[in-house]
Amino acid sequence: MPFNIWCLGCNNHIGMGVRYNAEKKKIGMYYTTPLYEFRMRCHLCSNYFVIRTDPEHFDYELVEGCRRQEKRYDPSTIDQLGAVDRSFNRQLESDRMFQVEHVEKDKEKAASSADKINKLEWIQERMRDDFAANLALR
């Protein structure tokens, strides 16, 4: 299963990654990409559900017997998925004074993290020859 769904026959959750022995049928073409329909039976009840590929929207269409589990989240709670602020890059490209200030901040940050980097390099160098380390333990 490519995403989490709810079976409409037994109202049980079917998790992403569950494998099914689905009946695959080619139902048409979207330009040169074939459209496929997958028919499979819920492993918890006797309900069948049908899923179609949707290459136009890079998604799957749930035709019958199941519904997609809606996962709503606030992107501000996840650091990596926050909104991209392109004004910073534009200002960095156009404003020379801002570039100089930014370079100074980067140098300060590099100096403050130099000890951590040296410690990590020392650990990496110590564990580089794992055969010799294993031999010394025996």
N, C-alpha and C positions, 0 to 999 in steps of 0.2 A: 504494500500500500504506500503510495507516495506521500501521504499526509494522514493526519488523524481524522477519522470519520465516526459517525454514529449510525448504527444499523437501525433502520426504521421498523424492522420486524420484531426485534427483541429489545430495542433501545439500549443496547450495550455499546461500549466504546471499543473501537478497533484501532489499535495504535499504528503509527507510521512504522514501516519496515516489516509488517506481517506479510508473509509470503502466501500466495494463493495459486492453485492450479486453475488458472482462468482460461475460458474459451476466448480466443483472440480471433476477431473477424475484421477484415478490411472493408470499410463502409464507403470510402470515397477518397477524393484527393483535395488538398489545399495547395494550389499551384502544382509543384512537383513533390510535395510531401504527402505521404499516405495518411489517411485518417483511420484510426483503429478504434474498435469497440471491444471492451473486455467485460465478460459476463462471469461472475463468480458467486459462489454460495457462501453465506456467512457460516463460520465454523461453530458458532454458538446457537444457531437456529436454522431453520430451513429456508430462510429468506434469500432471494437472489438480488444482487445489485449490479448495475451496469454503469461503467465509466467509459467515457470517450476521450480521446486525445483532442486537444484544441491548439494546434500550432499557431493559429492567428494571434492568440493571446498568451502563448507559451505556458499553457496550463492544462488542466484536465476538467472535463465537464461531467458532473454527477447527474446521470440521466434518471435512474430510478432505484429505489430500495435503500438509499443512504443519503446522508447529508453531511457536509463538511463541518468539522468542529471549528468554531470561530475562536481564535485565540487573539484576544485584544491585549495590548500592552502599551505602556507609555514609553516612547523612545528616549525620553530624558532620563529614565532610570537606568538605561544601559549606555555606558560610556561610548562604545564603539558605534552605536547606531544613531547617534544624535544628528541633527540637521547639519549639513555641510555649509560652512560659512566661507563663501568665496571672496568676500570683501577683504579678508586678511591677505590673501594671495595677490589680489589686485593692488592693494596698498603697498605690499612688499615689492611689486614690480615697478610701480610708478613713483613712489616717494623715496628719495635717496636718503633722507634723514631717518626715516623709519627703518630702512635697511641697516644703517649703521647701528641704531639702537638694538635692533634684533640680533645682529651679529655679536654685539657686546653681551646680550643676555645669554646667547648660545655659548659664548666662551666661559661665562660664569657658571653655567650649568655643567659644562664639560669639566671645569676645574673641581666643582663640588662632587662630581661623580667619579673622579679619577681613582680614588681609593677603592671604590666598589669594583671598578673595571679591573684594576690591578689584582684584587683578590680573586675575581672570577678567572682571570688569565692564569693565576698561580694554581688554582684548583684544576683548571683544564690541562695545564702542563703536567701536573702531578699525575693525572689519570690518563695521560696520552698513551703510554705504553702499558696497556692492560695485561698483556702477557707477562711482562716482568713483575707487575704488581701481584698477579696471581701466583707466579712462581715464588715470590718472596713470602707469601702467606703459607705456602706448603712447606 
